Amino acid sequence: MALRADDLIDRRRLRRKLTFWRVVAIGIIALGVIALSTWFYGDDFGGSTVDHIAKVKIEGTITEDEELIKRLETIRLSSKVKGVILSIDSPGGTTVGGESIYEEVRKLAADKPVVAEVGTLAASAGYMIASAADHIVARKTSIVGSIGVLIQYPDVSGLMDKLGVKLEEVKSSPLKAAPSPFKPTNDDERAMVRKLILDSYN
C-alpha cells in the first residue's frame, strides 16, 4: 500500500525529533563526564577541586620514572595541594632513578610541606628520596637508612677452565670492559670499580 504524503511528512518529523534528542542525550553524557573529571582531578588534573593533602606511593625497586616525576611536578604546580605525604616502601634501586626523584621532591619541598611515611623499608635510594622530605615518619620496626652504592658481577673463569674454554680479547686500553666475569679481577680493575662506586656515593 502506497504511503500518503502526510505519512511521509510525519515520519520525517519523527526522525528529526529522534535525532535531536539523541544529540541532546550525548551532550548531557559528555557534560557529565567532564564535570566528574573536573571534580575528581581538578582544573589541572592534579587533584580535587578543594584544598587537600596529596599522597604519593613509592614502592619496589626504584628506577628512572618519568610518570612519577611528572606527577610530582603537577602536584607542585597545583594550587589546591597544600601538602604532600610520600608513602615509601622500597629497598632501593638505581643511582640515577633515586637521584632524579630526590631532586624533584626537593623542588616540591621548597614550595609545600612534604612528609615521608616509611612502611617496612626505606633503604638506599628509598632512604635518599625520604631524606628529601621535611620530615620522616616511621614505625618502630621500619628499616630506614643504609645509603650505599653496590656493583656485583660473577666470576665464571673457574667454570670456563673446567670446560676448556678460553677468552681471547683485543682492547683499546687495559681497563676496557672491566670487570669481566670471564677472568679474575686484578688490583687495577678493582681499584677502578671502587673509584666509580665512591664517585657515585659522594
C-alpha positions as CSV (number, residue, x, y, z in Angstrom):
1,M,0.0,0.0,0.0
2,A,1.5,3.4,-1.0
3,L,2.2,5.9,1.7
4,R,0.4,9.2,1.7
5,A,2.3,12.4,1.6
6,D,1.1,13.2,5.1
7,D,2.5,10.0,6.4
8,L,5.9,10.7,4.8
9,I,6.0,14.2,6.4
10,D,5.1,12.7,9.8
11,R,7.9,10.1,9.6
12,R,10.4,12.8,8.6
13,R,9.4,14.9,11.6
14,L,9.7,11.9,13.9
15,R,13.2,11.2,12.6
16,R,14.2,14.8,13.2
17,K,12.9,14.7,16.7
18,L,14.7,11.4,17.5
19,T,17.9,12.8,16.1
20,F,17.6,16.0,18.1
21,W,17.0,14.1,21.4
22,R,19.9,11.7,20.6
23,V,22.2,14.7,20.2
24,V,20.9,16.2,23.5
25,A,21.4,12.9,25.3
26,I,25.0,12.6,24.0
27,G,25.7,16.2,25.1
28,I,24.4,15.6,28.6
29,I,26.5,12.5,29.0
30,A,29.6,14.4,27.7
31,L,29.0,17.2,30.2
32,G,28.5,14.7,33.0
33,V,31.9,13.1,32.2
34,I,33.6,16.5,32.1
35,A,32.0,17.5,35.4
36,L,33.1,14.3,37.1
37,S,36.6,14.6,35.7
38,T,36.9,18.1,37.0
39,W,35.5,17.1,40.4
40,F,37.9,14.2,40.9
41,Y,41.0,15.6,39.2
42,G,40.6,19.4,39.4
43,D,41.2,22.0,36.8
44,D,44.8,21.0,36.4
45,F,44.1,17.2,36.7
46,G,46.4,17.1,39.7
47,G,43.9,16.5,42.4
48,S,40.5,17.5,43.8
49,T,39.0,21.0,43.2
50,V,39.1,21.5,47.0
51,D,42.2,22.1,49.1
52,H,43.7,18.8,50.1
53,I,46.9,16.8,51.0
54,A,48.3,14.7,48.2
55,K,49.6,11.2,48.8
56,V,52.2,9.6,46.5
57,K,53.3,5.9,46.8
58,I,56.9,4.9,46.0
59,E,57.2,1.1,46.2
60,G,59.5,-1.6,45.0
61,T,62.7,-1.2,43.1
62,I,63.4,2.5,42.2
63,T,64.3,3.2,38.6
64,E,64.0,6.2,36.3
65,D,60.3,7.0,36.4
66,E,59.1,9.8,34.1
67,E,55.5,9.3,35.1
68,L,56.3,9.8,38.8
69,I,58.4,12.8,38.0
70,K,55.6,14.4,36.0
71,R,53.1,13.6,38.8
72,L,55.3,15.3,41.4
73,E,55.7,18.3,39.1
74,T,51.9,18.5,38.6
75,I,51.3,18.3,42.4
76,R,53.9,21.1,42.9
77,L,52.2,23.4,40.5
78,S,48.7,22.7,41.8
79,S,47.3,25.5,43.9
80,K,44.8,23.0,45.6
81,V,47.5,20.8,47.0
82,K,48.6,22.2,50.4
83,G,50.9,19.4,51.5
84,V,52.3,16.0,50.4
85,I,52.7,12.6,52.0
86,L,55.3,10.3,50.4
87,S,54.5,6.7,51.2
88,I,57.8,4.9,50.8
89,D,58.4,1.1,50.9
90,S,61.5,0.3,48.9
91,P,64.8,-1.5,49.2
92,G,66.4,1.0,46.8
93,G,67.2,0.9,43.1
94,T,69.4,2.7,40.5
95,T,71.5,5.7,41.4
96,V,70.0,7.8,38.6
97,G,66.5,6.8,39.4
98,G,66.9,7.7,43.1
99,E,68.7,11.0,42.2
100,S,66.1,12.2,39.7
101,I,63.2,11.6,42.2
102,Y,65.2,13.1,45.1
103,E,65.7,16.3,43.1
104,E,62.0,16.5,42.2
105,V,61.0,16.0,45.8
106,R,63.4,18.8,46.9
107,K,61.7,21.1,44.4
108,L,58.4,20.1,45.8
109,A,59.5,20.6,49.4
110,A,60.6,24.1,48.6
111,D,57.0,25.0,47.8
112,K,54.9,22.8,50.0
113,P,55.3,20.8,53.2
114,V,56.4,17.2,52.5
115,V,56.4,14.3,54.9
116,A,57.9,10.9,54.1
117,E,56.0,8.0,55.6
118,V,58.1,4.8,55.7
119,G,56.4,1.4,55.6
120,T,58.5,-1.7,56.1
121,L,61.7,-0.5,54.4
122,A,63.3,2.7,53.0
123,A,66.9,1.8,52.2
124,S,69.5,3.1,49.8
125,A,67.7,5.1,47.0
126,G,64.4,4.7,49.1
127,Y,66.1,6.5,52.0
128,M,67.7,9.1,49.7
129,I,64.2,10.0,48.5
130,A,62.8,10.1,52.0
131,S,65.6,12.4,53.1
132,A,64.4,15.0,50.6
133,A,61.2,15.4,52.6
134,D,60.9,17.9,55.5
135,H,60.1,15.1,58.0
136,I,60.4,11.3,58.0
137,V,57.9,9.3,60.0
138,A,58.5,5.6,60.5
139,R,57.3,2.7,62.7
140,K,59.4,1.1,65.4
141,T,60.0,-1.9,63.2
142,S,60.6,0.0,60.0
143,I,64.1,-0.3,58.5
144,V,65.4,3.1,57.5
145,G,68.8,4.1,56.2
146,S,71.7,2.3,54.5
147,I,72.5,4.6,51.6
148,G,75.2,3.0,49.5
149,V,76.4,2.0,46.0
150,L,76.9,-1.6,45.0
151,I,78.3,-3.3,41.9
152,Q,78.1,-7.1,41.7
153,Y,79.5,-9.3,39.0
154,P,80.1,-13.1,38.7
155,D,83.4,-14.8,38.2
156,V,82.9,-17.8,35.9
157,S,86.6,-18.2,35.0
158,G,86.8,-21.4,37.1
159,L,83.9,-23.0,35.2
160,M,85.5,-21.9,31.8
161,D,88.7,-23.7,32.8
162,K,86.8,-26.9,33.6
163,L,85.1,-26.7,30.2
164,G,88.3,-25.9,28.4
165,V,87.1,-22.5,27.2
166,K,89.4,-19.6,26.8
167,L,88.5,-16.0,26.1
168,E,90.5,-14.0,23.6
169,E,90.2,-10.2,23.5
170,V,91.8,-7.2,22.0
171,K,91.3,-3.9,23.9
172,S,92.0,-0.3,23.3
173,S,93.1,0.2,27.0
174,P,93.9,-2.2,29.9
175,L,90.7,-1.4,31.8
176,K,88.3,-1.7,28.9
177,A,85.3,-4.0,29.6
178,A,86.5,-4.4,33.2
179,P,85.4,-6.0,35.4
180,S,84.8,-9.1,33.3
181,P,83.0,-12.3,34.5
182,F,85.3,-14.4,32.3
183,K,88.5,-13.7,34.3
184,P,89.5,-12.9,37.9
185,T,89.6,-9.2,38.7
186,N,93.1,-7.7,39.2
187,D,94.1,-4.9,41.6
188,D,93.9,-2.2,39.0
189,E,90.4,-3.2,37.8
190,R,89.2,-3.5,41.4
191,A,90.5,0.0,42.2
192,M,88.8,1.4,39.1
193,V,85.5,-0.1,40.2
194,R,85.9,1.2,43.7
195,K,86.6,4.7,42.4
196,L,83.3,4.5,40.3
197,I,81.4,3.4,43.4
198,L,82.8,6.2,45.6
199,D,82.2,8.8,42.9
200,S,78.5,7.8,42.7
201,Y,78.2,7.6,46.5
202,N,79.8,11.0,47.2
